[in-house]
Amino acid sequence: MALETKRLFLRPWKESDYESLYQYAKNPDVGPIAGWPPHQSLEESRDVIKMFFADKNVMQFV
């Protein structure tokens, strides 16, 4: 499922989004506030998507 407006497009995470996730999640000012440590590698971000975001039955936001 996706949600689209003139200015916004929300869709489930894809494994191929791992580089974008890493660019965001490696920031030390982002993760700790949300309760998780900054990502240390691209592989870690890919694993997070596989484990938590790739569920086809759950809507996630990009």
C-alpha positions, -999 to +999 in steps of 0.1 A: +000+000+000+012+035-007-001+070+000+005+098-024-004+135-024+009+164-045+039+168-022+044+134-005+048+098-014+048+072+014+054+035+006+068+004+024+105+002+028+124-019+002+157-036+007+171-014-020+165+016+003+194+006+026+218+033+014+192+061+021+184+046+055+221+045+063+226+081+054+199+090+079+206+064+106+243+069+109+238+103+123+245+102+161+219+128+167+191+107+153+191+071+166+197+076+203+166+099+206+146+071+190+161+044+212+186+028+188+223+033+183+236+050+151+241+025+122+278+016+117+276+002+081+255-001+050+251-038+059+236-030+092+210-007+075+202-035+050+197-060+079+174-036+097+152-032+066+151-070+062+143-076+098+119-048+107+106-030+076+102-055+048+070-070+061+045-067+033+016-066+057+028-035+076+028+000+062+061+017+068+070+053+060+100+066+040 
